[in-house]
Structures are given as structure tokens and as C-alpha cells.
């Protein structure tokens, strides 16, 4: 499970099963993009 926090809100982004020690770059990029989209919608609408 990956999450990011804004003040006291926890947003659960997605869950995945890690098969290696390192999180794949594509998963990190996807999560970061979703966070940016969430923050944009939250503060600009």
C-alpha cells in the first residue's frame, strides 16, 4: 500500500505486491503523478 498525507488526510493511492527490494520506477512515477493530480484538484477547484 502506498499513501501520502496532506495535513490530517491520508490518501490511499494503490496497493501492489513487491517482488523485489526496490520499488519499480514506473510505480513511483504513477504514484507521484496521482499525488500531483489530487493536490491540483484539492487546492484549485
PDB file of N, CA, C and O in Angstrom:
ATOM      1  N   UNK A   1       0.846  -1.168   0.000  1.00  0.00           N
ATOM      2  CA  UNK A   1       0.000   0.000   0.000  1.00  0.00           C
ATOM      3  C   UNK A   1       0.894   1.234   0.000  1.00  0.00           C
ATOM      4  O   UNK A   1       1.891   1.297   0.720  1.00  0.00           O
ATOM      5  N   UNK A   2       0.530   2.185  -0.796  1.00  0.00           N
ATOM      6  CA  UNK A   2       1.264   3.449  -0.861  1.00  0.00           C
ATOM      7  C   UNK A   2       0.311   4.544  -0.428  1.00  0.00           C
ATOM      8  O   UNK A   2      -0.863   4.542  -0.798  1.00  0.00           O
ATOM      9  N   UNK A   3       0.814   5.468   0.349  1.00  0.00           N
ATOM     10  CA  UNK A   3      -0.043   6.553   0.816  1.00  0.00           C
ATOM     11  C   UNK A   3       0.732   7.861   0.825  1.00  0.00           C
ATOM     12  O   UNK A   3       1.962   7.870   0.873  1.00  0.00           O
ATOM     13  N   UNK A   4       0.012   8.938   0.780  1.00  0.00           N
ATOM     14  CA  UNK A   4       0.621  10.238   1.023  1.00  0.00           C
ATOM     15  C   UNK A   4      -0.332  11.030   1.892  1.00  0.00           C
ATOM     16  O   UNK A   4      -1.545  10.824   1.844  1.00  0.00           O
ATOM     17  N   UNK A   5       0.209  11.927   2.681  1.00  0.00           N
ATOM     18  CA  UNK A   5      -0.584  12.647   3.669  1.00  0.00           C
ATOM     19  C   UNK A   5      -0.591  14.139   3.370  1.00  0.00           C
ATOM     20  O   UNK A   5       0.429  14.716   2.992  1.00  0.00           O
ATOM     21  N   UNK A   6      -1.741  14.747   3.542  1.00  0.00           N
ATOM     22  CA  UNK A   6      -1.857  16.196   3.471  1.00  0.00           C
ATOM     23  C   UNK A   6      -2.582  16.626   4.736  1.00  0.00           C
ATOM     24  O   UNK A   6      -3.749  16.289   4.937  1.00  0.00           O
ATOM     25  N   UNK A   7      -1.899  17.360   5.574  1.00  0.00           N
ATOM     26  CA  UNK A   7      -2.416  17.727   6.898  1.00  0.00           C
ATOM     27  C   UNK A   7      -2.831  16.463   7.641  1.00  0.00           C
ATOM     28  O   UNK A   7      -1.965  15.697   8.064  1.00  0.00           O
ATOM     29  N   UNK A   8      -4.119  16.226   7.811  1.00  0.00           N
ATOM     30  CA  UNK A   8      -4.559  15.041   8.543  1.00  0.00           C
ATOM     31  C   UNK A   8      -5.322  14.068   7.656  1.00  0.00           C
ATOM     32  O   UNK A   8      -5.968  13.148   8.157  1.00  0.00           O
ATOM     33  N   UNK A   9      -5.255  14.260   6.364  1.00  0.00           N
ATOM     34  CA  UNK A   9      -5.937  13.378   5.422  1.00  0.00           C
ATOM     35  C   UNK A   9      -4.926  12.369   4.891  1.00  0.00           C
ATOM     36  O   UNK A   9      -3.833  12.739   4.461  1.00  0.00           O
ATOM     37  N   UNK A  10      -5.295  11.105   4.924  1.00  0.00           N
ATOM     38  CA  UNK A  10      -4.444  10.069   4.344  1.00  0.00           C
ATOM     39  C   UNK A  10      -5.128   9.579   3.082  1.00  0.00           C
ATOM     40  O   UNK A  10      -6.284   9.156   3.118  1.00  0.00           O
ATOM     41  N   UNK A  11      -4.419   9.638   1.977  1.00  0.00           N
ATOM     42  CA  UNK A  11      -4.970   9.204   0.698  1.00  0.00           C
ATOM     43  C   UNK A  11      -4.303   7.889   0.331  1.00  0.00           C
ATOM     44  O   UNK A  11      -3.090   7.834   0.129  1.00  0.00           O
ATOM     45  N   UNK A  12      -5.096   6.835   0.247  1.00  0.00           N
ATOM     46  CA  UNK A  12      -4.562   5.542  -0.163  1.00  0.00           C
ATOM     47  C   UNK A  12      -4.573   5.512  -1.674  1.00  0.00           C
ATOM     48  O   UNK A  12      -5.624   5.599  -2.309  1.00  0.00           O
ATOM     49  N   UNK A  13      -3.405   5.389  -2.228  1.00  0.00           N
ATOM     50  CA  UNK A  13      -3.233   5.547  -3.659  1.00  0.00           C
ATOM     51  C   UNK A  13      -3.426   4.243  -4.409  1.00  0.00           C
ATOM     52  O   UNK A  13      -4.227   4.172  -5.342  1.00  0.00           O
ATOM     53  N   UNK A  14      -2.711   3.229  -4.016  1.00  0.00           N
ATOM     54  CA  UNK A  14      -2.829   1.935  -4.671  1.00  0.00           C
ATOM     55  C   UNK A  14      -2.093   0.910  -3.840  1.00  0.00           C
ATOM     56  O   UNK A  14      -1.301   1.249  -2.960  1.00  0.00           O
ATOM     57  N   UNK A  15      -2.360  -0.319  -4.125  1.00  0.00           N
ATOM     58  CA  UNK A  15      -1.662  -1.412  -3.442  1.00  0.00           C
ATOM     59  C   UNK A  15      -1.009  -2.286  -4.499  1.00  0.00           C
ATOM     60  O   UNK A  15      -1.546  -2.468  -5.591  1.00  0.00           O
ATOM     61  N   UNK A  16       0.148  -2.820  -4.163  1.00  0.00           N
ATOM     62  CA  UNK A  16       0.816  -3.739  -5.068  1.00  0.00           C
ATOM     63  C   UNK A  16       1.701  -4.660  -4.255  1.00  0.00           C
ATOM     64  O   UNK A  16       2.053  -4.350  -3.116  1.00  0.00           O
ATOM     65  N   UNK A  17       2.055  -5.774  -4.828  1.00  0.00           N
ATOM     66  CA  UNK A  17       2.925  -6.744  -4.175  1.00  0.00           C
ATOM     67  C   UNK A  17       4.327  -6.557  -4.716  1.00  0.00           C
ATOM     68  O   UNK A  17       4.570  -6.692  -5.915  1.00  0.00           O
ATOM     69  N   UNK A  18       5.245  -6.244  -3.818  1.00  0.00           N
ATOM     70  CA  UNK A  18       6.641  -6.076  -4.226  1.00  0.00           C
ATOM     71  C   UNK A  18       7.286  -7.446  -4.354  1.00  0.00           C
ATOM     72  O   UNK A  18       7.186  -8.279  -3.454  1.00  0.00           O
ATOM     73  N   UNK A  19       7.937  -7.667  -5.464  1.00  0.00           N
ATOM     74  CA  UNK A  19       8.633  -8.931  -5.686  1.00  0.00           C
ATOM     75  C   UNK A  19      10.144  -8.755  -5.633  1.00  0.00           C
ATOM     76  O   UNK A  19      10.898  -9.724  -5.712  1.00  0.00           O
ATOM     77  N   UNK A  20      10.572  -7.510  -5.499  1.00  0.00           N
ATOM     78  CA  UNK A  20      11.996  -7.194  -5.378  1.00  0.00           C
ATOM     79  C   UNK A  20      12.157  -6.193  -4.238  1.00  0.00           C
ATOM     80  O   UNK A  20      11.170  -5.670  -3.720  1.00  0.00           O
ATOM     81  N   UNK A  21      13.392  -5.930  -3.853  1.00  0.00           N
ATOM     82  CA  UNK A  21      13.647  -4.977  -2.767  1.00  0.00           C
ATOM     83  C   UNK A  21      13.363  -3.534  -3.192  1.00  0.00           C
ATOM     84  O   UNK A  21      12.972  -2.707  -2.369  1.00  0.00           O
ATOM     85  N   UNK A  22      13.557  -3.241  -4.458  1.00  0.00           N
ATOM     86  CA  UNK A  22      13.401  -1.874  -4.951  1.00  0.00           C
ATOM     87  C   UNK A  22      12.039  -1.711  -5.626  1.00  0.00           C
ATOM     88  O   UNK A  22      11.624  -2.551  -6.425  1.00  0.00           O
ATOM     89  N   UNK A  23      11.352  -0.618  -5.292  1.00  0.00           N
ATOM     90  CA  UNK A  23      10.077  -0.319  -5.937  1.00  0.00           C
ATOM     91  C   UNK A  23      10.352   0.111  -7.373  1.00  0.00           C
ATOM     92  O   UNK A  23      11.200   0.970  -7.611  1.00  0.00           O
ATOM     93  N   UNK A  24       9.638  -0.483  -8.337  1.00  0.00           N
ATOM     94  CA  UNK A  24       9.865  -0.120  -9.736  1.00  0.00           C
ATOM     95  C   UNK A  24       9.636   1.375  -9.987  1.00  0.00           C
ATOM     96  O   UNK A  24       8.709   1.976  -9.445  1.00  0.00           O
ATOM     97  N   UNK A  25      10.496   1.955 -10.815  1.00  0.00           N
ATOM     98  CA  UNK A  25      10.421   3.385 -11.125  1.00  0.00           C
ATOM     99  C   UNK A  25       9.055   3.756 -11.695  1.00  0.00           C
ATOM    100  O   UNK A  25       8.525   4.824 -11.387  1.00  0.00           O
ATOM    101  N   UNK A  26       8.494   2.901 -12.507  1.00  0.00           N
ATOM    102  CA  UNK A  26       7.185   3.185 -13.107  1.00  0.00           C
ATOM    103  C   UNK A  26       6.104   3.336 -12.030  1.00  0.00           C
ATOM    104  O   UNK A  26       5.245   4.212 -12.131  1.00  0.00           O
ATOM    105  N   UNK A  27       6.147   2.482 -10.996  1.00  0.00           N
ATOM    106  CA  UNK A  27       5.175   2.591  -9.906  1.00  0.00           C
ATOM    107  C   UNK A  27       5.348   3.905  -9.150  1.00  0.00           C
ATOM    108  O   UNK A  27       4.362   4.556  -8.804  1.00  0.00           O
ATOM    109  N   UNK A  28       6.577   4.293  -8.896  1.00  0.00           N
ATOM    110  CA  UNK A  28       6.842   5.556  -8.199  1.00  0.00           C
ATOM    111  C   UNK A  28       6.343   6.731  -9.030  1.00  0.00           C
ATOM    112  O   UNK A  28       5.726   7.650  -8.492  1.00  0.00           O
ATOM    113  N   UNK A  29       6.601   6.712 -10.324  1.00  0.00           N
ATOM    114  CA  UNK A  29       6.146   7.796 -11.202  1.00  0.00           C
ATOM    115  C   UNK A  29       4.624   7.880 -11.232  1.00  0.00           C
ATOM    116  O   UNK A  29       4.063   8.975 -11.216  1.00  0.00           O
ATOM    117  N   UNK A  30       3.954   6.731 -11.276  1.00  0.00           N
ATOM    118  CA  UNK A  30       2.489   6.702 -11.277  1.00  0.00           C
ATOM    119  C   UNK A  30       1.942   7.312  -9.993  1.00  0.00           C
ATOM    120  O   UNK A  30       1.015   8.121 -10.027  1.00  0.00           O
ATOM    121  N   UNK A  31       2.511   6.925  -8.877  1.00  0.00           N
ATOM    122  CA  UNK A  31       2.066   7.442  -7.583  1.00  0.00           C
ATOM    123  C   UNK A  31       2.293   8.947  -7.492  1.00  0.00           C
ATOM    124  O   UNK A  31       1.417   9.680  -7.032  1.00  0.00           O
ATOM    125  N   UNK A  32       3.455   9.411  -7.926  1.00  0.00           N
ATOM    126  CA  UNK A  32       3.743  10.846  -7.882  1.00  0.00           C
ATOM    127  C   UNK A  32       2.787  11.634  -8.772  1.00  0.00           C
ATOM    128  O   UNK A  32       2.350  12.722  -8.396  1.00  0.00           O
ATOM    129  N   UNK A  33       2.459  11.101  -9.938  1.00  0.00           N
ATOM    130  CA  UNK A  33       1.518  11.771 -10.839  1.00  0.00           C
ATOM    131  C   UNK A  33       0.127  11.856 -10.203  1.00  0.00           C
ATOM    132  O   UNK A  33      -0.527  12.897 -10.268  1.00  0.00           O
ATOM    133  N   UNK A  34      -0.317  10.767  -9.595  1.00  0.00           N
ATOM    134  CA  UNK A  34      -1.629  10.771  -8.943  1.00  0.00           C
ATOM    135  C   UNK A  34      -1.660  11.747  -7.777  1.00  0.00           C
ATOM    136  O   UNK A  34      -2.680  12.391  -7.530  1.00  0.00           O
ATOM    137  N   UNK A  35      -0.554  11.859  -7.064  1.00  0.00           N
ATOM    138  CA  UNK A  35      -0.484  12.820  -5.961  1.00  0.00           C
ATOM    139  C   UNK A  35      -0.600  14.241  -6.497  1.00  0.00           C
ATOM    140  O   UNK A  35      -1.350  15.051  -5.953  1.00  0.00           O
ATOM    141  N   UNK A  36       0.139  14.548  -7.564  1.00  0.00           N
ATOM    142  CA  UNK A  36       0.056  15.893  -8.158  1.00  0.00           C
ATOM    143  C   UNK A  36      -1.371  16.192  -8.612  1.00  0.00           C
ATOM    144  O   UNK A  36      -1.873  17.293  -8.388  1.00  0.00           O
ATOM    145  N   UNK A  37      -2.026  15.223  -9.244  1.00  0.00           N
ATOM    146  CA  UNK A  37      -3.401  15.424  -9.708  1.00  0.00           C
ATOM    147  C   UNK A  37      -4.343  15.656  -8.533  1.00  0.00           C
ATOM    148  O   UNK A  37      -5.213  16.525  -8.591  1.00  0.00           O
ATOM    149  N   UNK A  38      -4.170  14.885  -7.474  1.00  0.00           N
ATOM    150  CA  UNK A  38      -5.006  15.047  -6.288  1.00  0.00           C
ATOM    151  C   UNK A  38      -4.825  16.443  -5.687  1.00  0.00           C
ATOM    152  O   UNK A  38      -5.802  17.124  -5.377  1.00  0.00           O
ATOM    153  N   UNK A  39      -3.573  16.858  -5.527  1.00  0.00           N
ATOM    154  CA  UNK A  39      -3.292  18.158  -4.928  1.00  0.00           C
ATOM    155  C   UNK A  39      -3.829  19.286  -5.803  1.00  0.00           C
ATOM    156  O   UNK A  39      -4.356  20.273  -5.289  1.00  0.00           O
ATOM    157  N   UNK A  40      -3.701  19.148  -7.105  1.00  0.00           N
ATOM    158  CA  UNK A  40      -4.215  20.168  -8.026  1.00  0.00           C
ATOM    159  C   UNK A  40      -5.733  20.289  -7.883  1.00  0.00           C
ATOM    160  O   UNK A  40      -6.264  21.396  -7.790  1.00  0.00           O
ATOM    161  N   UNK A  41      -6.427  19.151  -7.865  1.00  0.00           N
ATOM    162  CA  UNK A  41      -7.885  19.182  -7.730  1.00  0.00           C
ATOM    163  C   UNK A  41      -8.307  19.717  -6.369  1.00  0.00           C
ATOM    164  O   UNK A  41      -9.272  20.474  -6.270  1.00  0.00           O
ATOM    165  N   UNK A  42      -7.600  19.333  -5.338  1.00  0.00           N
ATOM    166  CA  UNK A  42      -7.971  19.738  -3.980  1.00  0.00           C
ATOM    167  C   UNK A  42      -7.822  21.240  -3.773  1.00  0.00           C
ATOM    168  O   UNK A  42      -8.675  21.863  -3.141  1.00  0.00           O
ATOM    169  N   UNK A  43      -6.757  21.824  -4.294  1.00  0.00           N
ATOM    170  CA  UNK A  43      -6.467  23.228  -4.000  1.00  0.00           C
ATOM    171  C   UNK A  43      -6.829  24.194  -5.117  1.00  0.00           C
ATOM    172  O   UNK A  43      -6.740  25.407  -4.923  1.00  0.00           O
ATOM    173  N   UNK A  44      -7.231  23.698  -6.275  1.00  0.00           N
ATOM    174  CA  UNK A  44      -7.519  24.603  -7.391  1.00  0.00           C
ATOM    175  C   UNK A  44      -8.943  24.491  -7.904  1.00  0.00           C
ATOM    176  O   UNK A  44      -9.276  25.087  -8.928  1.00  0.00           O
ATOM    177  N   UNK A  45      -9.769  23.756  -7.229  1.00  0.00           N
ATOM    178  CA  UNK A  45     -11.172  23.668  -7.662  1.00  0.00           C
ATOM    179  C   UNK A  45     -12.091  24.130  -6.570  1.00  0.00           C
ATOM    180  O   UNK A  45     -13.309  24.129  -6.747  1.00  0.00           O
TER     181      UNK A  45
END
